[in-house]
Amino acid sequence: MWEMSTNMNKERNSNGMSRRQFLQTSAEFAASAMFLSLGSAQSFATSNTSTQENSIPLVTLNNGLQMPRLGLGTMTLNGDVGIRCVADAISLGYRLIDTAMIYNTEREVGEGIRQSGIKRGELFITSKLWKADMGYEQAKKGFQTSIDKLGTDYLDLYLIHRPSGGDWKGSWKAMEELYHEGKIKAIGMSNADFAQLDDLMANSGVKPAIHQIETHAFFQEGKSLEYLKQHGVQMEAWAPFAEGRHGLFTNATLATIGKKYNKTIAQVSLRWHYQRGIIAIPRSSQKAHIAENLNIFDFSLEDSDMASISTLDLNTTQFPEWS
């Protein structure tokens, strides 16, 4: 069973260097971070609303709903830090904000949205149903609790966070009803296996629009990507930086590619997701990093770069404590 890790509130771990630590210890990347915080962040903040909204391309889901292809993850962004990060991200041009009941950040997301001054209809808000709320009746209660904390009357996307026990089919039935009532614009899964997805698509009235799973350079999930494409389900990546594990922010291959384009490893990683057709929701508590993550639409990785990154695949989770 997946449980919350004791070190989830840290932007580092014992298996690798965090982006913050790497930027602090590398002169080249520290200079880049300074530029982003003093220059790029300011230029994003002074852009008009239309420019901000158009800076992140959209993908059309299988029910016709359009969703931003890059967003902000909020796991561990609790309290005042979380409120600030959400408001900062929206001011920089983000419109997709991802939260979940188990993250305990739904109130922060709601308050950050209110402080941003952006109308709710311009945003795409995702939350997730936790395993404690599995089942038809509990799912409806869980959904209501989430939107109450967020201070909204609907969600753009609602996911079953981890169908690893309990009546997840009953949960899906409840979500289908909420979808038909217009309280959820799209429904989907997170961390499901192929058998569960096959069962769902064969026996439910609403096909999942999204499947959100761990995806990054060290766990590329090529088979999942192909499967989801074949079934018309959009793939979304959690932990697109592997939270720095396995030394992602010091990886020589990614650093070499970044130098080629004058981009950071984080930007190369997100561009790699984008070119594979995967939505990514990176998390950061630093405004400069949030701005940096947005700056990936002015370059393209060549086929040779994509091939080099493909060699990094270890084909195994970097979060064994969560599986």
N, C-alpha and C positions, 0 to 999 in steps of 0.2 A: 504494500500500500504506500502511496506517495504521502510524505509528510513534509511539513515546512522545515527547511534546514535551519540549523542554529546560526548559520552565518549568512542568512539571506539578506540581512540589512547592511552588508558590507559590499563595496565595489572592488573586492579583491578576494583571493583565496589562496590556499597553500599550493595549488597546482599551477599557478601562473601569476604574472604581473598584471595589475589593474591598469586601465588606460590612464587614470590619474597619476599613478606612480610612474608609469612609463614616460608620460609627458613631462613630469617633474625631473626625470633623470636623463632625458635626452635633449640636448641643446637644440637640435633641428626641430623636433616636434614641440618643444616648449615655445620656440619662436612662432611656430604655426598656431599654437593655442593662443598666444598673446594676440596675434593678428585676428584670430576669430573673435576673441572677446572684445577687442577694441575696435575692430573694423567691420567684420562680417555681421556680427550681432547687431551693431548699430545700423548697418545698411538694411538688414531685414526689418528691424523695428520701425524704420522710417518709411518702409514701403507702404503703398496703399493697400487696402483690403483686397481689391481685385487681383493685384499682383501676388499677394500672399496665397490666396485661394488657388490661383493657377500654377503655383510653383510646384505642387505635388500632383503628379498625374493620377487619374482615377482608373479603376478597373470596374467593369460591369459584371456583377455576380449573376448566377444562373436564374435569379428571379427578376432581373432587370435593375436592381438597386446598384447605384454607383458607390464605390468605396475608395478612399485614398490608399495609395500603394505604399505609404510610409506613415508611421504614427509614433506615438509616445507610449511606452510601457510604464506602468506605475508601481510594480511590485517593489516593496520596501520604501516607497516614497511617502512616508507617513508624516502626519502633523504639518507644521508650518512649512517644512521643506517641500512636502508634496503639493500643498496649495500653490506655493511659489513656482514650482516646476511646471505645473499644469498651466498656470497663467502665463508664464514665460513662453512655453511652447506654443500656445495659441497666439501670442503676440508676434512670434517669429514666423508663423504661417502654418503650423500644424492644425489639422482638423480632426484627425483620428486619435482618440484617446482610449487606451485599453486598461481596464481595471477588472477586479473580481472580488467576490465576497470574501474569499480567504485571504486576499491581500490586505484587507482592512484599510483600503484607500478610497472607497467610494465616496465618503463624505468629503475627503480632500479634493477629489476630482470635481465634485459638485461645487465646492466653494471656489476652486480655481477657475471654473467656468464662469461663475458669477462675477468674480473679480476681473476677468478678462474683458467683460463688456460685450462679448460676441453673442449673437442670438443663437439659441439652442438649435434652430433649424439649419445653421451653417456647419454644425459639428456632427461627427460620427462617433457615437459612444458605444463601446463594447463592455459588457460585463459577463460573468460566468457563474453558473450554478455549481455549488460545491457538493461533494458526495454526501454530506450530512443532510442535504435537502432533496435527496433522491426520492422519486415517487410522484404520483400525480398531484396529490394535495400539497405535499411539501414543496414541490417545484413552484406552484403558484404562490405560496407564501414566501419562498425564497426570492422570487422575482419581485414581489411587492416590496419586500424589505430593501432590495437593491435600489429600486427606483426612488423609494422614499429617502434613502441616504443620499442619492445623487441629486435629489430635488427636481426630478423630471417625471413626465407622465408616460414616457415610452423609451425604448432602447432601439438603437439602430441594429445592433447585433447582440444576440444572447447565445452563449455556448454552454454545453455540458462540459464542465471542466475536466472531469476524469471519470469515465464510465467504468470504474473498476470495482463494481459491487453495488448492490442495491438495485432498485427498480428504475434503471435508467430509461427503459422503454416507456414507463409511466410518465417519467419526466418529459420525454420527448412529446408524448401526447399532449401534455399540458402546454408545452411550448408551441406546438402546432395551433392549439386553440388561441393562445395569446397572439400568435402571428396573424391568424385570420381575423382577430378582433382589432388589429392595427396597433397593438401595444408593443410589438416587436416587428421591426422591418425585415429582419433576416435571422435565421436560426442556424446553428451549426454545432460542430463537435470539437473537442480538444483532447489529444492524447488517446484517441481510439485506435483499435487495431483494424486490419482489413476485414476480419470476420464481422466485427460490429458494424462497420460501414456497409458491408454487403447486406447484412440483415436489415439495416435501417433503410437503405435505398430500395430494397425489395418489398418491404412491408409497411412503409409509412407513406402518408399522403404528401408530405413536404420533403423534398430532397435537401440535405444540408448544403448551405451556401458556402461554408468555410470549414476547413479543418486546420486547427492551429496545433503545431507540434514543434518540438525542439529541432532546430535546423541552423547549421553554421558550417564553417569551412571544415571542421573536424567530424561532423555528422551530417552529411549532405542529403541523405534521404532521397536518393535518386529514384528508387522504386516507388516510394510514396508519391513523389511528384508526378511520375508517369501515370500511376493509378488514378490520382485525383484529376489529372488532365483528361484522361479517358472518360471519366464519369462527370465531367463538368463541374467539379468542386474546386474552389479556389484554395490554394495552400497559403498558410500564414505561418511565419516563423516566430517562436518565442526564443529568447536567448540568442539573437543573431550574432552576438560577439562571444558566445559560450561563456559569458561573464568573465572573460579573461583567462579561462582555464586552458591548460595545455600551452600556456605562453602565447596566446593568440596575439597580444599586443606587442610581442617581440619576435613574431614569426618572420624569418628571413625572406620567404617567398612573398608574403603579403607586403613586407617593407620594400622589397625591390620593385614590385609593381606600383606601389604608392609613389616611390621616387620618380618613376617614369612619367607619372601624370601630375606630380606635385600635389599628391593627395595623401591623407593619413591612412593608416591601416583600417581604422573604423570606416572611413569613406569607401575604401576599396571593398570591404566586406559588405557594406550595404548596397553598393553598386552591383556586386556579384549576385546578391539576392534579387535585386530589381531586374537584372538581365535574365535571370532564370524564371521570371514571372511570379515571384514569391513576395507577398506583403511582409514587411518587417516592422517590428515595434520595439526598437531599442530603448533602453532606459538609461537615464543619467540624472544626477542631481546637480550638475553644473551647467549653467546657461551657455557657456562657450561650447561645451560638448553637444548640447541640444541643437545649437546653431550649426555646428560642424556636421552633425548627422544629416541635416537638411540639404547640405551643399554637395549633392551627388548627381545632379541632373545636367551638369555642364561637361561631362566627359563620358566616354564609353570604353569598356574593357575590350581589348581585341581577343580574337579567338585563342591566340596563344596564351593570353593571360588567364582566360577561363580554363584552358587545358592545364595550366600550371596549378591553379587553385584546386582543380579536380584531384590532383595527386595528393592533396593534404587529407583526404577523406580517410578517417580511421574506422568508419562504419560502426561506431559504437557511441552510446550516450556518454556525455561528459558529466552527467548528473546521476550517477548510480544510486545515490541516497534518495532520489526522488522517484525511483521506479520500483 
